[in-house]
Amino acid sequence: MSKEILDNYPELAIDGTPTIRQKLEIANPAVVEMATRASKDCIKEWGRSPQDITHIVYVSSSEIRLPGGDLYLANELGLNSDVNRVMLYFLGCYGGVTGLRVAKDIAENNPGSRVLLTTSETTILGFRPPSKARPYDLVGAALFGDGAAAAIIGTDPILNQESPFMELSYAVQKFLPDTQNVIDGRITE
């Protein structure tokens, strides 16, 4: 949240007036912009051409639209039009590790592939103006923020072109039975 956003959307500061549509008008382009910056930095550090990226795994709980941020990101980065795209929406706190697991599976099952994993989040969807009646809203504001990250995932690094710094050797997903009601996340006004 910034003064510029509040100047353009003053209703955000009035409890009960902003709509999901208004918040998505801010969030949708913002998360793609952050993902693009993170991805460009990642690709620059990687040192290879963006056209060498074969897959995108794009993770966001802050963007809800079709086409999704994966397509906008591919266009912003100048990726090949046949890049394989996976969009992981509304996963919350486990989105990043799910993205890693999916990118690892893609890389291992597609020899020579290079997967751009990017996550991008903004807290605007859950923003509520400060209220003495809801001091707990400050907890979310203190814990979460806007940000993006990106990584290139692949197998069999090309010598003298790539210098991997980490190896993900094992990934598993498990859930605890009968825990589906522990967290309740919904998109509503």
N, C-alpha and C positions, 0 to 999 in steps of 0.2 A: 504494500500500500504506500502510495506516495502522494504528495501535495498535488502533483500534476493529475493523477488519476482522480483524486477527490474533486479537483477543479472541473474536470470533464464529466464526472459522475457524482454530483453533490448528494444525490439520493442515497449513496452508499453509507453516508454518515447518519442517516435517519433510520432508526430501527423499524424494520418491517416494510420498508418501501422498495429496496432493490429486488430485482427479479433474477432468476437463473439466467434468462436470456441476456440481461445486461451484464451479468458477471461473466458469462461465456464470451461476450463481445470483447472483453478485456483478456480473458484467459486464453482463448484459442490462438490468437496471434502471438501472445507473450510466450507461451510454452514452446512454440515453433522457433521463435527468435532465440530463446535461450538454448534450445537443443541445437540449433544451427551454429551458434557461437562455440558451444562445447565440442560439437562434431568437427568443425573446422580446425580448432586447436588440436584435437586428437589426430586428425588426418595429417596435419602439418608435422606433428611429432612422430607419427608413424613413418612418414617419408615417402609414401607411395602415392600414386594417382588415385583420386576419388573413383575413377572408372574401374579400378581394381576391386572395389567393394561389390560383392555379389549378392549380399543380403542386408536388410535392415531389420533389427528388432527395436521397435519404438515403444517405450513404456510411459504412460501418463495417466494419472487419475484426475488431472485438472482440465482435460480437454474432452469434449464430447461433441463430435460432429462427423459427418461423412461427406467427402472423403476425409480421412484422418490426417493427423500430423505427419505420418510416415510418408505420404505422397508429397505434402508441402516441403518436408525436409529433403526428400530425394531431388525435387526440383531446385531448391535453394542451393544444394551442394553440387548440382550438375551431374548427378549420377546417371548411369545408363538407364534407358527407359524400361529395360527388362530386369532391373534389380528386383529380387524377390523381397517382398515386404510382409512383416508380421506386426500387427498393432495389438498391444496389450493395454486395454483400457481398465481403469477403475479397480486396480488391484490393491491400492493402499500401500501400507508399509512393506508388504512382501513383493512389490512390483520389481524392484531392482534385482533381487536374488532370483526371482522367476525369470527375468530377462536374461540373466547370466546362464541359467540352466537351459533355457530355450536356445540361446546363441551357441552354447557348447554343443548341444545336440545337433544343431544345423551344421556346425563346423565339422564335427566328427563324421557326419553322414554324407557330407558333400566335399570330397577331397579337393583341395586347392581353393576352397571358398574363403572369403574374408567377410566377416559379419560385423557390421557397425551396430553396436548396442548403444542406444541413447535413452536416457530417462530425463524427464523434464516436468517440474511441478511448480505450481503457484498456489498460494493459500487463499486466493480471492474467492473461490466458491464457498468456503466456510466462513468468510469474514463477516463479523457482526460488529457494529459500533460498540465501543466500551459502554458498559452499564453497571451501576452499583448493584443491581439485582442479579447480575450474572458474573461474579468475579472469576468464575472458573473458565470463562472465555479467554482470559489472559494466559491460561496454561497452554492452550493450543497455539496462541500467538508466540509464546516463549519457546515452545518445543519445535515448531515447524516454521519453515521459511521457503522462499522462492529459490530455485536452483536447478541446475542441469549437470549431467555428467555423460561422458561417452568413452567407449573403449572399442578397439578392434579385436575381434576374437577369431582365431584360426588355428589350424594344425600345421605341422611340418613347416616351420618358418623358413623363409628363403634366406640363405646365408648372404651376408654383406648387404642385404636390403632391409631386413627386419631384425629387431633386437627385443624379443619378448622379455618381460620382467616378471612374469608370474605364470604359473601353470595351475590350471584347475583340473584336478585329476578325478574328482568324484562329485556328483551332484545328485541329491535325492530330495523328494518332496513327501512329507507325511503330514497327516492331520490327526488331531485328537478327536475320537468319536464323541458325538453329542456336544460339540462346542460351537455349532453354527449360530447360536444366539448370544455368544459372548460379546461380539461387536456387531452393531447394526448400522450400516452405512447405506444411505439412500439419497437420491437426487430429488429434492422437493423444494418448494418455495420456502 
